[in-house]
Amino acid sequence: MNIEDLRESLLDDFVGMKTGEVAIPLGKARTATARTVVSSAKAEMDYNKQVGEADKRIPFLETA
């Protein structure tokens, strides 16, 4: 899974919540998890900058 997959999944959940196919608490939980994953990738990017490896690739952020 990469950032594009995560975005697509979140959009699917959004539509599912609007149509009633996805329970709102489940959608909120998935959103919170996604926020944590993205924050983790951001922390990894910040760390890489601090140690002089700003050009180091982060697989999760790579697109297909």
Chimera marker file (.cmm) of the C-alpha trace (Angstrom):
<marker_set name="trace">
<marker id="1" x="0.000" y="0.000" z="0.000" r="1" g="1" b="0" radius="0.5"/>
<marker id="2" x="1.208" y="3.469" z="-0.826" r="1" g="1" b="0" radius="0.5"/>
<marker id="3" x="-0.127" y="6.993" z="-0.382" r="1" g="1" b="0" radius="0.5"/>
<marker id="4" x="-2.308" y="6.734" z="-3.506" r="1" g="1" b="0" radius="0.5"/>
<marker id="5" x="-3.869" y="3.496" z="-2.260" r="1" g="1" b="0" radius="0.5"/>
<marker id="6" x="-4.554" y="5.131" z="1.096" r="1" g="1" b="0" radius="0.5"/>
<marker id="7" x="-6.181" y="8.141" z="-0.551" r="1" g="1" b="0" radius="0.5"/>
<marker id="8" x="-8.387" y="5.903" z="-2.699" r="1" g="1" b="0" radius="0.5"/>
<marker id="9" x="-9.395" y="3.827" z="0.311" r="1" g="1" b="0" radius="0.5"/>
<marker id="10" x="-10.311" y="6.945" z="2.289" r="1" g="1" b="0" radius="0.5"/>
<marker id="11" x="-12.392" y="8.277" z="-0.586" r="1" g="1" b="0" radius="0.5"/>
<marker id="12" x="-14.166" y="4.911" z="-0.841" r="1" g="1" b="0" radius="0.5"/>
<marker id="13" x="-14.897" y="5.101" z="2.891" r="1" g="1" b="0" radius="0.5"/>
<marker id="14" x="-16.237" y="8.632" z="2.490" r="1" g="1" b="0" radius="0.5"/>
<marker id="15" x="-18.651" y="7.499" z="-0.209" r="1" g="1" b="0" radius="0.5"/>
<marker id="16" x="-19.536" y="4.437" z="1.867" r="1" g="1" b="0" radius="0.5"/>
<marker id="17" x="-20.366" y="6.587" z="4.875" r="1" g="1" b="0" radius="0.5"/>
<marker id="18" x="-22.576" y="8.817" z="2.724" r="1" g="1" b="0" radius="0.5"/>
<marker id="19" x="-24.481" y="5.820" z="1.364" r="1" g="1" b="0" radius="0.5"/>
<marker id="20" x="-24.611" y="3.997" z="4.688" r="1" g="1" b="0" radius="0.5"/>
<marker id="21" x="-22.425" y="1.098" z="3.523" r="1" g="1" b="0" radius="0.5"/>
<marker id="22" x="-19.657" y="2.051" z="5.983" r="1" g="1" b="0" radius="0.5"/>
<marker id="23" x="-20.532" y="2.814" z="9.590" r="1" g="1" b="0" radius="0.5"/>
<marker id="24" x="-19.468" y="6.311" z="10.648" r="1" g="1" b="0" radius="0.5"/>
<marker id="25" x="-17.440" y="5.059" z="13.668" r="1" g="1" b="0" radius="0.5"/>
<marker id="26" x="-15.529" y="2.663" z="11.381" r="1" g="1" b="0" radius="0.5"/>
<marker id="27" x="-14.859" y="5.439" z="8.873" r="1" g="1" b="0" radius="0.5"/>
<marker id="28" x="-13.610" y="7.696" z="11.657" r="1" g="1" b="0" radius="0.5"/>
<marker id="29" x="-11.339" y="4.946" z="12.980" r="1" g="1" b="0" radius="0.5"/>
<marker id="30" x="-9.878" y="4.338" z="9.533" r="1" g="1" b="0" radius="0.5"/>
<marker id="31" x="-9.313" y="8.066" z="9.080" r="1" g="1" b="0" radius="0.5"/>
<marker id="32" x="-7.498" y="8.283" z="12.412" r="1" g="1" b="0" radius="0.5"/>
<marker id="33" x="-5.307" y="5.348" z="11.429" r="1" g="1" b="0" radius="0.5"/>
<marker id="34" x="-4.540" y="6.953" z="8.068" r="1" g="1" b="0" radius="0.5"/>
<marker id="35" x="-3.605" y="10.201" z="9.822" r="1" g="1" b="0" radius="0.5"/>
<marker id="36" x="-1.161" y="8.270" z="12.009" r="1" g="1" b="0" radius="0.5"/>
<marker id="37" x="0.406" y="6.540" z="9.001" r="1" g="1" b="0" radius="0.5"/>
<marker id="38" x="0.870" y="9.842" z="7.164" r="1" g="1" b="0" radius="0.5"/>
<marker id="39" x="2.297" y="11.483" z="10.308" r="1" g="1" b="0" radius="0.5"/>
<marker id="40" x="4.752" y="8.609" z="10.608" r="1" g="1" b="0" radius="0.5"/>
<marker id="41" x="5.917" y="9.122" z="7.004" r="1" g="1" b="0" radius="0.5"/>
<marker id="42" x="6.300" y="12.850" z="7.685" r="1" g="1" b="0" radius="0.5"/>
<marker id="43" x="8.363" y="12.116" z="10.792" r="1" g="1" b="0" radius="0.5"/>
<marker id="44" x="10.565" y="9.803" z="8.714" r="1" g="1" b="0" radius="0.5"/>
<marker id="45" x="11.071" y="12.574" z="6.135" r="1" g="1" b="0" radius="0.5"/>
<marker id="46" x="11.959" y="15.073" z="8.864" r="1" g="1" b="0" radius="0.5"/>
<marker id="47" x="14.400" y="12.612" z="10.410" r="1" g="1" b="0" radius="0.5"/>
<marker id="48" x="16.034" y="11.961" z="7.041" r="1" g="1" b="0" radius="0.5"/>
<marker id="49" x="16.548" y="15.709" z="6.601" r="1" g="1" b="0" radius="0.5"/>
<marker id="50" x="18.121" y="16.001" z="10.044" r="1" g="1" b="0" radius="0.5"/>
<marker id="51" x="20.635" y="13.244" z="9.391" r="1" g="1" b="0" radius="0.5"/>
<marker id="52" x="21.520" y="14.519" z="5.931" r="1" g="1" b="0" radius="0.5"/>
<marker id="53" x="19.599" y="11.906" z="3.959" r="1" g="1" b="0" radius="0.5"/>
<marker id="54" x="16.828" y="14.157" z="2.620" r="1" g="1" b="0" radius="0.5"/>
<marker id="55" x="16.955" y="12.354" z="-0.734" r="1" g="1" b="0" radius="0.5"/>
<marker id="56" x="16.317" y="8.946" z="0.855" r="1" g="1" b="0" radius="0.5"/>
<marker id="57" x="13.192" y="7.398" z="-0.631" r="1" g="1" b="0" radius="0.5"/>
<marker id="58" x="10.228" y="6.428" z="1.526" r="1" g="1" b="0" radius="0.5"/>
<marker id="59" x="8.444" y="3.481" z="-0.125" r="1" g="1" b="0" radius="0.5"/>
<marker id="60" x="5.018" y="4.444" z="1.239" r="1" g="1" b="0" radius="0.5"/>
<marker id="61" x="5.210" y="7.779" z="-0.581" r="1" g="1" b="0" radius="0.5"/>
<marker id="62" x="6.203" y="6.173" z="-3.888" r="1" g="1" b="0" radius="0.5"/>
<marker id="63" x="3.458" y="5.959" z="-6.477" r="1" g="1" b="0" radius="0.5"/>
<marker id="64" x="2.875" y="3.100" z="-8.840" r="1" g="1" b="0" radius="0.5"/>
<link id1="1" id2="2" r="1" g="1" b="0" radius="0.2"/>
<link id1="2" id2="3" r="1" g="1" b="0" radius="0.2"/>
<link id1="3" id2="4" r="1" g="1" b="0" radius="0.2"/>
<link id1="4" id2="5" r="1" g="1" b="0" radius="0.2"/>
<link id1="5" id2="6" r="1" g="1" b="0" radius="0.2"/>
<link id1="6" id2="7" r="1" g="1" b="0" radius="0.2"/>
<link id1="7" id2="8" r="1" g="1" b="0" radius="0.2"/>
<link id1="8" id2="9" r="1" g="1" b="0" radius="0.2"/>
<link id1="9" id2="10" r="1" g="1" b="0" radius="0.2"/>
<link id1="10" id2="11" r="1" g="1" b="0" radius="0.2"/>
<link id1="11" id2="12" r="1" g="1" b="0" radius="0.2"/>
<link id1="12" id2="13" r="1" g="1" b="0" radius="0.2"/>
<link id1="13" id2="14" r="1" g="1" b="0" radius="0.2"/>
<link id1="14" id2="15" r="1" g="1" b="0" radius="0.2"/>
<link id1="15" id2="16" r="1" g="1" b="0" radius="0.2"/>
<link id1="16" id2="17" r="1" g="1" b="0" radius="0.2"/>
<link id1="17" id2="18" r="1" g="1" b="0" radius="0.2"/>
<link id1="18" id2="19" r="1" g="1" b="0" radius="0.2"/>
<link id1="19" id2="20" r="1" g="1" b="0" radius="0.2"/>
<link id1="20" id2="21" r="1" g="1" b="0" radius="0.2"/>
<link id1="21" id2="22" r="1" g="1" b="0" radius="0.2"/>
<link id1="22" id2="23" r="1" g="1" b="0" radius="0.2"/>
<link id1="23" id2="24" r="1" g="1" b="0" radius="0.2"/>
<link id1="24" id2="25" r="1" g="1" b="0" radius="0.2"/>
<link id1="25" id2="26" r="1" g="1" b="0" radius="0.2"/>
<link id1="26" id2="27" r="1" g="1" b="0" radius="0.2"/>
<link id1="27" id2="28" r="1" g="1" b="0" radius="0.2"/>
<link id1="28" id2="29" r="1" g="1" b="0" radius="0.2"/>
<link id1="29" id2="30" r="1" g="1" b="0" radius="0.2"/>
<link id1="30" id2="31" r="1" g="1" b="0" radius="0.2"/>
<link id1="31" id2="32" r="1" g="1" b="0" radius="0.2"/>
<link id1="32" id2="33" r="1" g="1" b="0" radius="0.2"/>
<link id1="33" id2="34" r="1" g="1" b="0" radius="0.2"/>
<link id1="34" id2="35" r="1" g="1" b="0" radius="0.2"/>
<link id1="35" id2="36" r="1" g="1" b="0" radius="0.2"/>
<link id1="36" id2="37" r="1" g="1" b="0" radius="0.2"/>
<link id1="37" id2="38" r="1" g="1" b="0" radius="0.2"/>
<link id1="38" id2="39" r="1" g="1" b="0" radius="0.2"/>
<link id1="39" id2="40" r="1" g="1" b="0" radius="0.2"/>
<link id1="40" id2="41" r="1" g="1" b="0" radius="0.2"/>
<link id1="41" id2="42" r="1" g="1" b="0" radius="0.2"/>
<link id1="42" id2="43" r="1" g="1" b="0" radius="0.2"/>
<link id1="43" id2="44" r="1" g="1" b="0" radius="0.2"/>
<link id1="44" id2="45" r="1" g="1" b="0" radius="0.2"/>
<link id1="45" id2="46" r="1" g="1" b="0" radius="0.2"/>
<link id1="46" id2="47" r="1" g="1" b="0" radius="0.2"/>
<link id1="47" id2="48" r="1" g="1" b="0" radius="0.2"/>
<link id1="48" id2="49" r="1" g="1" b="0" radius="0.2"/>
<link id1="49" id2="50" r="1" g="1" b="0" radius="0.2"/>
<link id1="50" id2="51" r="1" g="1" b="0" radius="0.2"/>
<link id1="51" id2="52" r="1" g="1" b="0" radius="0.2"/>
<link id1="52" id2="53" r="1" g="1" b="0" radius="0.2"/>
<link id1="53" id2="54" r="1" g="1" b="0" radius="0.2"/>
<link id1="54" id2="55" r="1" g="1" b="0" radius="0.2"/>
<link id1="55" id2="56" r="1" g="1" b="0" radius="0.2"/>
<link id1="56" id2="57" r="1" g="1" b="0" radius="0.2"/>
<link id1="57" id2="58" r="1" g="1" b="0" radius="0.2"/>
<link id1="58" id2="59" r="1" g="1" b="0" radius="0.2"/>
<link id1="59" id2="60" r="1" g="1" b="0" radius="0.2"/>
<link id1="60" id2="61" r="1" g="1" b="0" radius="0.2"/>
<link id1="61" id2="62" r="1" g="1" b="0" radius="0.2"/>
<link id1="62" id2="63" r="1" g="1" b="0" radius="0.2"/>
<link id1="63" id2="64" r="1" g="1" b="0" radius="0.2"/>
</marker_set>
